[in-house]
Amino acid sequence: MTRTRRARALLVLLAVALPLVGCGADEPAPAAAPSTTAAAPTTTAAPSTPASQPVAPLTGLPVAAVDPRPALAVKIENPPIARPQAGLTEADIVWEQLVEGGTSRLVAVYQSRVPASIGPVRSTRPMDPAITAPLHGLFATSGGQVPYLQAVSAAGLQLFSFDAGDDGFARQGPRSAPHNVYLDPAPLYAAADPAHQAPPAAQFGYAPTAGTQTTVVAGAPTARLDLRLSPEAVPSWTWNPLARVWERAEGADPAFAADGVRVAATNVVVLRVEVVETGALDPAGNHVPETLLTGRGGQAVVATAGRTATVTWSKGSDADPVVLTAADGSPVLLAPGTTWVELVPTGSGSVTTVP
């Protein structure tokens, strides 16, 4: 190879080697060119608000969905000859009222549960519209005096009567008339007209969490509640801490339903009420009393969770529910569950709490 050719070859080798200088392990590699693609912005999902749990309107108990049926109020008798009654433990709310002869009669209200048989069913009384009108539902009775029946319809309820020949009523069982009328509720629900098919509004307020019931916040421990509506009607309620219910007794006798289940309630609400004579007579010649509720108010005792609290009650029109107000002016909150409302006369009646 000539000197000129060797020189050219050397120049080529140098040209190839020079770009490699500075790329050894001890030197940093050239920085990569910045990317022209913007990074995707970081997003935070909005916190989801859990849907509120639906509750049964007449018990405040959580349900998967509120049953669309209306409330059904049934007039049930309560003297010794009528006991044990059928369907009593399935009622959401039961009202006990004083009637003629010193005995008591019940208005049992069904919505979340409906038994196959209810009774013995008896006739309506003048205070029934004030009790049941806020439900705007169905009312079942064996019959009654014409003005009382007309008042039920005028209060916005759909009336069903055994005496009128409506379906669902029948005489059955070993008792003699008039203590043997029983009701199958299914035909009444089937006959509900378009204006009486909606579920009722809530009748009482319920505590959202355990420990916020009015009696727990501002009440006193109570083992038993003794009531006197008359010399013949002396129910009592004893707290069962294991079952967490108030168990009913009629005088000294524990109260049971026809199916053998003990009659009990989550809440007992006692309203002190004025009872007056109407001037009307029953078939036996007894004067028919009326409990005054509409446009009235007074003292009340609420029993919940083994405790009682003295509160006040008030009611506007027939269509308005009873309003319970605590001593501090706040709405009374019951425990979710079943409720018995006791209408105890201010004159002849009495309420005794036993610690």
VMD Tcl script that draws the C-alpha trace (Angstrom):
set ca {
  {0.00 0.00 0.00}
  {1.35 3.44 -0.89}
  {1.83 6.14 1.70}
  {-1.07 8.14 0.27}
  {-3.48 5.20 0.47}
  {-2.35 4.42 4.08}
  {-3.07 8.05 5.07}
  {-6.55 7.92 3.62}
  {-7.32 4.69 5.49}
  {-6.13 6.22 8.75}
  {-8.44 9.23 8.24}
  {-11.43 6.91 7.71}
  {-10.68 5.04 10.96}
  {-10.45 8.31 12.90}
  {-13.79 9.48 11.45}
  {-15.46 6.29 12.67}
  {-13.90 6.39 16.15}
  {-14.46 10.04 17.03}
  {-18.25 9.83 17.57}
  {-17.65 7.08 20.19}
  {-15.48 9.32 22.35}
  {-17.38 10.49 25.52}
  {-19.91 7.60 25.44}
  {-18.07 5.41 27.90}
  {-19.53 4.12 31.19}
  {-18.04 7.08 33.11}
  {-19.90 9.71 31.08}
  {-23.61 10.42 31.13}
  {-25.62 9.53 28.09}
  {-27.19 12.39 26.19}
  {-30.59 13.40 27.62}
  {-33.59 12.19 25.68}
  {-35.52 14.82 23.82}
  {-38.53 16.05 25.77}
  {-41.82 14.44 24.80}
  {-44.28 16.66 23.04}
  {-47.26 14.53 24.27}
  {-48.97 16.03 27.37}
  {-49.71 13.64 30.23}
  {-53.39 12.81 30.78}
  {-54.81 14.88 33.63}
  {-55.53 13.03 36.86}
  {-59.27 12.88 37.68}
  {-60.96 12.10 41.01}
  {-64.39 10.48 40.92}
  {-67.09 12.39 42.82}
  {-67.99 10.61 46.05}
  {-71.23 8.64 45.66}
  {-74.10 9.28 48.06}
  {-75.66 6.00 49.19}
  {-79.36 5.75 48.51}
  {-81.40 6.03 51.70}
  {-82.90 2.77 52.94}
  {-86.67 2.68 52.42}
  {-88.71 2.07 55.56}
  {-92.23 0.80 56.18}
  {-94.38 3.91 56.78}
  {-96.22 2.64 59.88}
  {-93.28 0.99 61.65}
  {-90.15 2.83 60.48}
  {-88.47 -0.55 59.93}
  {-86.13 -0.88 56.91}
  {-87.57 -2.78 53.95}
  {-86.30 -3.70 50.50}
  {-89.17 -1.69 49.05}
  {-92.31 -0.14 50.50}
  {-95.31 -2.32 49.76}
  {-97.67 -0.28 47.56}
  {-100.86 -1.40 49.34}
  {-102.92 1.02 51.46}
  {-103.41 0.84 55.19}
  {-106.30 -1.28 56.44}
  {-107.90 -0.36 59.77}
  {-110.07 -3.06 61.37}
  {-112.37 -2.64 64.38}
  {-111.72 -5.53 66.81}
  {-113.49 -6.17 70.11}
  {-111.60 -6.80 73.33}
  {-113.79 -8.06 76.21}
  {-112.86 -11.47 77.67}
  {-115.32 -13.28 75.39}
  {-113.42 -12.00 72.32}
  {-109.99 -13.18 73.41}
  {-107.70 -14.41 72.01}
  {-108.13 -12.37 68.84}
  {-106.93 -13.42 65.39}
  {-104.36 -11.34 63.52}
  {-103.60 -9.00 66.38}
  {-99.83 -9.50 66.43}
  {-99.42 -8.65 62.72}
  {-100.75 -5.10 63.10}
  {-98.34 -2.19 62.64}
  {-100.33 0.08 64.98}
  {-103.13 -0.74 67.43}
  {-105.34 1.84 69.15}
  {-107.24 0.93 72.32}
  {-110.34 2.97 73.14}
  {-113.00 2.93 75.84}
  {-116.50 1.97 74.68}
  {-119.85 1.42 76.35}
  {-120.12 -0.84 79.38}
  {-116.55 -0.02 80.44}
  {-114.97 -2.47 78.00}
  {-112.35 -1.53 75.43}
  {-112.29 -1.94 71.68}
  {-109.32 -1.93 69.32}
  {-108.53 -0.36 65.96}
  {-105.79 -2.52 64.42}
  {-103.96 -1.04 61.44}
  {-102.22 -3.24 58.85}
  {-99.84 -2.30 56.06}
  {-96.42 -3.95 56.26}
  {-97.93 -7.34 57.17}
  {-101.42 -8.68 56.50}
  {-102.73 -11.82 58.24}
  {-105.14 -14.25 56.60}
  {-107.79 -13.76 59.29}
  {-108.65 -10.84 61.61}
  {-111.27 -10.72 64.32}
  {-113.68 -10.79 66.00}
  {-114.70 -7.69 64.04}
  {-117.15 -5.33 65.73}
  {-118.95 -2.06 65.00}
  {-117.50 1.40 64.62}
  {-117.59 4.18 67.21}
  {-117.63 8.02 66.95}
  {-113.87 8.46 67.55}
  {-112.83 6.10 64.74}
  {-112.70 8.76 61.98}
  {-110.24 10.87 64.01}
  {-108.05 7.79 64.57}
  {-108.05 6.48 61.01}
  {-108.54 9.49 58.70}
  {-104.78 10.28 58.56}
  {-104.23 6.85 56.96}
  {-106.52 7.67 54.01}
  {-106.99 3.95 53.46}
  {-109.51 1.17 54.04}
  {-111.75 0.77 57.10}
  {-113.42 -2.53 58.04}
  {-116.21 -2.89 60.57}
  {-119.10 -5.22 61.31}
  {-121.46 -2.23 61.06}
  {-122.57 0.60 63.31}
  {-125.01 3.43 63.69}
  {-125.60 5.32 60.46}
  {-124.06 8.65 61.61}
  {-120.86 6.87 62.67}
  {-120.57 5.02 59.37}
  {-121.22 8.21 57.43}
  {-118.51 9.96 59.44}
  {-115.98 7.27 58.46}
  {-116.70 7.81 54.75}
  {-116.74 11.61 55.16}
  {-113.27 11.40 56.72}
  {-111.88 10.13 53.42}
  {-111.77 6.40 54.13}
  {-113.16 3.60 51.98}
  {-115.69 1.79 54.17}
  {-116.31 -1.98 54.20}
  {-119.00 -3.49 56.41}
  {-120.24 -6.95 57.29}
  {-123.78 -5.64 57.70}
  {-123.62 -4.17 54.19}
  {-122.77 -7.59 52.75}
  {-119.26 -6.69 51.61}
  {-116.97 -9.55 50.61}
  {-114.33 -10.78 53.03}
  {-116.49 -11.04 56.18}
  {-117.93 -14.28 57.56}
  {-119.21 -15.74 60.81}
  {-117.03 -18.58 61.99}
  {-115.64 -20.37 65.03}
  {-117.21 -21.55 68.26}
  {-118.37 -18.17 69.61}
  {-121.95 -17.01 69.28}
  {-123.02 -13.82 67.49}
  {-122.03 -11.00 67.61}
  {-118.58 -12.22 68.68}
  {-117.84 -14.40 65.64}
  {-117.37 -12.10 62.63}
  {-113.95 -12.55 61.04}
  {-112.31 -10.83 58.10}
  {-110.22 -12.12 55.20}
  {-108.46 -8.90 54.07}
  {-107.72 -10.05 50.50}
  {-111.14 -9.12 49.01}
  {-110.92 -5.65 50.55}
  {-107.57 -4.95 48.96}
  {-108.92 -6.22 45.65}
  {-111.88 -3.85 45.95}
  {-109.86 -0.75 46.87}
  {-110.82 2.09 44.56}
  {-108.21 4.26 42.78}
  {-108.39 6.93 45.49}
  {-107.47 4.44 48.23}
  {-104.60 2.41 46.85}
  {-101.55 4.39 47.98}
  {-99.46 3.55 51.06}
  {-100.14 5.75 54.10}
  {-97.94 8.53 55.38}
  {-95.94 7.92 58.54}
  {-98.00 8.47 61.71}
  {-95.10 8.83 64.15}
  {-91.43 9.83 64.11}
  {-88.76 7.15 64.49}
  {-85.21 7.41 65.79}
  {-82.63 7.08 62.98}
  {-80.13 5.24 65.18}
  {-80.15 3.28 68.41}
  {-79.86 5.47 71.47}
  {-81.59 8.49 69.94}
  {-85.12 7.53 70.98}
  {-86.73 10.20 73.12}
  {-87.06 7.89 76.13}
  {-83.36 7.03 75.99}
  {-82.31 10.66 75.70}
  {-84.71 12.08 78.30}
  {-86.60 9.25 80.01}
  {-86.50 7.09 83.11}
  {-86.01 3.31 83.43}
  {-89.37 1.55 83.63}
  {-90.15 -2.11 84.18}
  {-93.94 -1.96 83.85}
  {-96.70 0.38 82.74}
  {-100.07 -0.10 84.50}
  {-103.12 1.47 82.84}
  {-106.72 1.88 83.86}
  {-109.23 2.85 81.19}
  {-112.13 1.73 83.38}
  {-112.73 -0.82 86.15}
  {-113.19 -3.45 83.42}
  {-110.27 -2.40 81.18}
  {-106.95 -2.54 83.06}
  {-104.16 -3.51 80.64}
  {-100.49 -3.46 81.58}
  {-97.23 -3.58 79.66}
  {-94.05 -5.22 81.02}
  {-90.62 -4.65 79.48}
  {-88.89 -7.79 78.21}
  {-85.18 -6.86 77.95}
  {-84.27 -10.01 76.00}
  {-86.91 -9.62 73.29}
  {-86.74 -5.80 73.64}
  {-90.51 -5.43 73.52}
  {-93.32 -4.48 75.88}
  {-95.49 -7.52 76.62}
  {-99.19 -6.98 77.21}
  {-101.41 -8.34 79.94}
  {-105.17 -8.02 80.43}
  {-105.43 -7.54 84.18}
  {-103.38 -10.38 85.68}
  {-103.52 -12.52 82.53}
  {-100.78 -12.43 79.87}
  {-102.29 -11.51 76.49}
  {-101.90 -13.91 73.59}
  {-103.21 -13.89 70.03}
  {-105.22 -16.78 68.58}
  {-102.05 -18.27 67.09}
  {-100.45 -18.51 70.56}
  {-98.03 -15.60 70.04}
  {-97.66 -13.19 72.98}
  {-99.14 -9.78 72.27}
  {-96.27 -7.29 72.39}
  {-95.20 -3.90 71.04}
  {-91.97 -2.04 70.43}
  {-93.57 1.20 71.64}
  {-96.51 2.05 73.87}
  {-97.94 5.56 73.55}
  {-100.43 6.61 76.23}
  {-102.61 9.65 75.50}
  {-104.59 11.21 78.34}
  {-107.90 12.06 76.69}
  {-111.31 13.48 77.51}
  {-114.16 10.98 77.15}
  {-117.75 12.25 76.94}
  {-121.18 10.67 76.60}
  {-122.74 11.05 73.16}
  {-126.36 10.48 74.15}
  {-126.53 7.44 71.85}
  {-127.32 3.99 73.23}
  {-126.05 0.58 72.17}
  {-128.49 -2.36 71.71}
  {-128.08 -3.23 75.40}
  {-129.07 0.29 76.46}
  {-125.57 1.42 77.46}
  {-124.52 4.99 76.73}
  {-121.97 5.22 73.91}
  {-118.93 7.32 74.91}
  {-116.73 9.33 72.57}
  {-113.02 10.03 72.96}
  {-112.26 13.62 71.91}
  {-109.16 13.83 69.73}
  {-109.69 16.35 66.91}
  {-108.57 19.84 67.88}
  {-107.41 18.60 71.27}
  {-104.20 17.81 73.12}
  {-102.80 16.98 76.52}
  {-100.30 14.95 78.45}
  {-98.88 11.69 77.15}
  {-96.46 8.99 78.25}
  {-94.19 7.25 75.76}
  {-92.67 3.86 76.58}
  {-89.73 2.72 74.45}
  {-86.61 0.63 75.08}
  {-87.40 -0.08 78.73}
  {-87.83 3.59 79.56}
  {-90.67 6.10 79.71}
  {-90.90 9.84 79.14}
  {-93.70 12.29 79.83}
  {-94.50 14.29 76.70}
  {-97.45 16.14 75.20}
  {-99.79 15.29 72.33}
  {-101.88 17.40 69.97}
  {-104.08 16.81 66.95}
  {-105.45 19.30 64.45}
  {-108.15 18.14 62.04}
  {-109.39 14.58 61.56}
  {-106.94 14.25 58.67}
  {-103.93 15.27 60.78}
  {-101.97 12.61 62.68}
  {-101.35 12.93 66.39}
  {-98.23 15.00 67.08}
  {-96.01 14.00 70.01}
  {-93.71 16.67 71.45}
  {-90.93 16.13 74.00}
  {-90.41 18.35 77.04}
  {-87.68 20.32 75.23}
  {-89.99 21.06 72.30}
  {-88.44 18.52 69.93}
  {-90.48 15.87 68.08}
  {-90.79 12.57 69.93}
  {-88.81 9.77 68.30}
  {-89.95 6.19 68.83}
  {-87.99 3.02 68.15}
  {-88.72 1.48 64.74}
  {-91.28 -1.26 65.20}
  {-94.90 -1.79 66.21}
  {-96.82 0.68 68.35}
  {-99.87 0.47 70.63}
  {-101.71 3.70 71.38}
  {-103.66 3.69 74.64}
  {-106.46 6.28 75.01}
  {-106.74 6.66 78.79}
  {-109.48 8.95 80.12}
  {-108.29 11.91 82.18}
  {-111.15 11.51 84.63}
  {-111.72 7.84 85.41}
  {-108.43 6.52 84.05}
  {-104.93 6.32 85.44}
  {-101.35 5.69 84.31}
  {-98.71 4.24 86.66}
  {-95.09 3.62 85.77}
  {-93.21 1.02 87.82}
  {-89.39 1.42 87.87}
}
mol new
graphics top color blue
foreach p $ca { graphics top sphere $p radius 0.5 }
foreach p [lrange $ca 0 end-1] q [lrange $ca 1 end] { graphics top cylinder $p $q radius 0.2 }
display resetview
